[in-house]
Amino acid sequence: MIWIVVLFSTVVALLDAWFYRRHLHRQTAGVLCRSLFWGLCLVSDLLPVVVAVTAKLLPDNSTGMMLVGMWLLWGFQLLVAPRFVYYLFRLLHCPRLGWVGAAAVFGLLLWGTTCGRTRYVIREVEVQSDRLPSAFDGLRIVQFSDLHIGTLVRPQREMERLVRTIHSLHPDLILFNGDLINIRYTELDSAAMRILSGLRAPLGVVSNLGNHDTGVYIKDSMSLPVSVNIDSLCARQRRMGWRLPDNATEYLVRAGDTITLTGVSFDPALSKARHDRRIPMEIETAFAGVPTSYYNITLSHLPQLWERIRELGYGDLTLSGHVHAMQMKLNLGRWSFSPARLMYRRWSGRYDDESGGTLYINDGIGYVGWPMRLGAYPEITVITLKR
């Protein structure tokens, strides 16, 4: 992500030079005005470079450093994106529209990091299947994902609101789809554990491990090995009363009927492939010995694994997260667009296949890269299973 930002910064720097040469250099704006212009350009355009170089030089990625980097990248957006829009309109010889467009972008960015970042969207989804046993007809599942505790602006306040909102939906089963933390297990501290342990449902709370949960972003793996980070995080979640079928399947029984619930954990060895369209991840062990005759719910943080899950005969309902719709989404009726569409075949919402399987990708709660959400608001999904 950082290199995309650096590339964008380079483009804007070239436009800065064009604007200066074409419109400021020949004007009698004065030395002070031109100096202020170049000062603003230099500071803003170099922000992503500073973040990238600092991240490269520091011996480890601390939670505090990631927070600072996140806000610096947001500051870069706030200073550069409006300028970029203004330059585009100047190229079209519409300077007045350029000022309007720049002001609109500036306002949207401010709104996204204040209201948009905390504006919960609750989506109701009904999934029908003849394979569902009668005792589970009408089962209410609440799905949420990608909390990223380490980047939350007001962690306790936001998590308390999350717990209250989920309880108000009266779920039979609560499913979390991974990336509970951002860098290391210590982000799930005693305060976070106390709040999140308040989540309750008749069939319990079940969690899934995502790429951020595994500790692959910890540079100093000697002081905190990946295996220790995973084990410590899992232990803390279990102390909260959450269950973690780690590459395993459990059986849910209700009024004598049974369905299966599988958790496919992220493999740390595939961290560089996490955004690939198809991931060569071995998932067979998660379903070992599980009859395909049972209706199956699979938790897979990565939506790219859906096709493989279906090939194995499971995943009547597969739930995923991971993408966040890149925290930016344009919604026009039933059609929506996000930069995520350019990277992922399936990136947000519901997908159905011809054999009756359903994939639902939750847009997540937290944020990574910048503390902002536009269009892709924090999502809680209520899924009702029907025969």
N, C-alpha and C positions, 0 to 999 in steps of 0.2 A: 504493500500500500504506500509506503513512504516514497518509493521510487516513482510511482504515478504522480504523487504530489510534487516531487522534484522536477519531473518533466513538465508539469503544468506551470511551475514557477519559472522554468526556462522560457516557455512560450510567452508568458506575461512579461518577462524581462525584455524580450525582443520587441514586444509591443510598446513597452515603456520607452525604449530607444526610438522607435518609430514616431511615437507621439511627441516626444521632445523635439526631435529633428524637424517634424512637419509643422508643429503648432506652437511650441514654446520658444524654440531657439530664435525665431525671427521676430517674436513679439517683444515689446518693451515691458515685460513683466518685472524686470529687475533681477539683480543677482540673488537677492534674498528668496524671492519666489522660486527661482530655478533651483536654488540650493535645498529649499524645503522639499521640493518635488523629488529630487534625487535622493535626499535623505530618507523619505518615506519609501521610495522604491527599493533602496538598498536594504533597509531594515526588514521590510515585508518579504522581499524575494529571497532573502538569505535565511529566513526562519526555518524552512524545512531542511536546508543544508545543515544548519546548526544542530537540529534535532537528530538528523541522520549521523553526523560526525560524532556527536556526543554519545549516542547509543552505541556506536562502534568502539569508541575509546574506553567507555566505562567498563570495569571488570565484571559487572553484573547488572541485570535489569531489576531494579528495586521497584516496589509499588509506587513510592513517591516520585521516582524518576519518570515512570510511565504516566503518572498524573500530570506532571509538569509538561511532558512532551505532548500529551493530549490537548492541553489548553493552548500551548504554543501553536499547534497545527490549526486549532480553531481560530486563533488570532490571525494566522496566515490567511485562512479563508475569508475572514471578515475584512481584511485589508486588500486582498487581491481580487476576489471574485467580483465585487462591484466595479472595480477598475477594468477588469476584463470585459464585462458587459458594456461598459461605457465605450471602450475602444472599438468593440464590434459595431456599435451604432455610429461611431465616428467614421469608420471605414465605409459605412452606407450613407454617409453625409446626412445623418440625422442626430446632431449633437443634443438637441433638447430631449428627444426620446432616450438618448444615452443617459442623461441625468436622471430621468424617471426610472429607467431600468436599473441603474446602479443603486438608487435609493430603495427600490423594491427588493433587490437582492440583499442589500444590507439589512433591511427590516426582516426579511425571511430568516436570515441567519440568526438574528437576535431572537426571533420568535422560536426557532427550532431548538435553541439551547436553553430556553426558559419554559414556555408552555409545551412545545412539541416533545421535549425530552421526558416530560412527566404525564402526558395526556394518554391515559390508558384507553385502549380499544378492546372491547370484549366482543369476540366473534362467535356466533352460534353456528355449529355445523352438525348436520345429521348424516350419519353413515348407516346405510342399510345393507344387510347381508342375510341370505338364506342359511348361511353356515352358523349364524349366531344362535346359541341355545336360548330357549324361552326364558330362563331365569335371569338372563342378562339383557333381555329386551327392555329398553329404556334406561340403561346404565348411563350415568352422567360422568364424563371424564373431564377434568380441568387440566389443560396442558399449558405450561409456561416454560421458558427457555432462556439461556444466555443472560444470566443475571449480572455476571462480571462485577462482583462485589467491590473489587479493588478500584474500580473507576467511578463508582457511584458518588455523586456530589454530596448528598446527605444520606449516607447508607442506612442509618437506623430509621430515619423518617420514611425513606422510600420503601424499605423492607416491611415496616409496620403497615404501611398503606397497602402493600401487595398482599400481605396475609389477610387483612380485613376484607379486601376485594374478593379474594378467592373464597373465603368463608361465606361471603354473601351469595355465592353462586350455588351453594349446597351440593358439592360434588360427592359422588360415591367413591371416586378414585382420583388421586392427584398425581400427575406425571410430570417430572422435570426432565428436560431434554439436553442437559449438559452445559458446560462453561459456567459453573457456579462461581468460580473465581477468575481472576485475570492473569496472575503471574504465579503465585505461590499459595500453599494451603493456609498460611497464617492469616490470610485475608478473611477466612472464615473464623473469626475470633469469637470470644465468649458472648459478646453482645449480639453478633449475627446468629450464633447458634441458638441463643435464647429466643430470638424473634422467630426464626424459621422453624424451630421445633414446635411452635404454636400451630403449624399447619396440621390439620386432622381430617380424616375421611374414613368411612366405614371399611373400605378395602385398602386403606393406608396411603402413604406417600412413597413413590418409587422414583429413583433418580438414575441418571445416565451420565457417563463420563464423556466430556468433550475434549477437544485439543488443548484448550487453555487449562483444563483441570490436571493434565498430566505433567505439567512442569517443564514442557519443552522450550519455554521462553526464558528459563533460568540459565544464564550464561555460566555462572559458577556452579556447575553440577557436582564439583567435588564437595562443596559445603552442604549442598542439598541435592542429592541424587534424584533422578526422576522417580525411581521406585519408592523412595522414602516419601516424596511429595504425594504420590498417588495413595500409598498406604495410609498416610496421615490424614489426607482429605477424606478418604473413605471411612476411616475410623470416626472422624468427627461427624460425618453425616449419619452414621449408624447411631451415634450417641444422641443425635437429634430425633431418632425414631424413624429415619428414612431407610428404605431398603434399596440395595444396589445389586441387582442381578448382573454381575460383572462378567460379560461374555457367557451368560448362563440364562436359563429359563426357569421361571417359577409358574406354579399352577394356581389359578384363582378359582375358588369354589364358592358357588352361591346357590342355595336352595337345591343342592344335589347336582347342579350342572357345573361344567368345568370349561374354562378357556385358559390359554397360555399367554404369558407375558415375558418377552425376551429383551434383554439389554445387550446391545452391541457397543462395547466400549471403543473409544478411539485408540488406535495403535500409535504410540509415540514415534515409532520408526518411520511413519509415513507423514511426518509433520510438513515436509516440503511439498507433498502431493495433496494437501488438504483442500486446495481449490481446483484440483483437476476435475474434469467432467466424468471420468471413470477412474476409480481408485482400486488398485490391485490388493485389496485387503482380505485376508482369510477370515471368514466369519462363520464357517461351518460348525466350529466347536460350540458356539452359542446355542445351537439347535440340536446338539447331539442327543439322540435317543428320544426326541420329542415327536410324537405322532402328528402327521400333517392333517389328520382328521379333526383336530381341535381348531376352533377359531383362535387366531393368533394376533396379538398386538406386539409389535416390535418397536423398541426405542432405539433409534440410531441418530446420533448427533449429526452425522453427515447424510444429507439427502441423496448424495451420489450413490449410496449403497442400495437404494431401493430396488433397482433392477435385479441385482444379485440376490437379494432377499426373496424376491418373487420367484426367481429361477429355482430356488431351493424349496419352494412350496409353502412359504410362510408369509407373514406380513399382510394378513387380511386388512389390517390397519397398521400403517407405519407412520411413526411420528418423529419429526426431525426439527432441527433449529439451524444454528451455525451461520446462516447467510446474513441475517438481520435486514435483508433487502438493501444492504449497504447503508442503512439508516437514511436513505433518500428514495422516495417513491412518488411518482406522479400518478394519481388515480383519476381516470375519466370514465365514469360509469363502471362497466365490467372490465374495461381495459386498463392496464397499469403498466408503467415502465419504470425501470430502475437500472443503474449501471450494472447491477447484479445479473440482469438478463444477458449481458454480453459475455459473462463468465460461466454461468450455470444453465443447464438445460431446465432444471426445476429450481425455482428460487424463492417462491413465496406462495402460501395458500394451499389450495386443494388440487390434487391430481388423481385421476382414476385411470386404471388400465382395463383392457378388454376382458380380463379374467376375473374381474370383480374386486381387485385390490385397490386400496386408497392410500395415498400419501398425503400427509398434511405437514407443511413447513411453517412453523411459528416464527414470527418476526423478532421475537426476543423482547427482553425487558431492558437490559442495560445497553452500554455503548462502548465501542472501541474505536480508537483513532481520533475521534473528536466527540465532545460531550453534546451531541446534537442529534435530533431526529426530525426529518421533514417528510411527511406523508407516510413513512414506515414507522408508525407510532408504536410505543410499547404495547405488546399484545398478550392478552389472556384468551385462550381458546376453550370454549365449552363444546365438547363433542358428545352427542347423544347417539348411542348405538340402538338400532332398530332392526327387528326381523323383517 
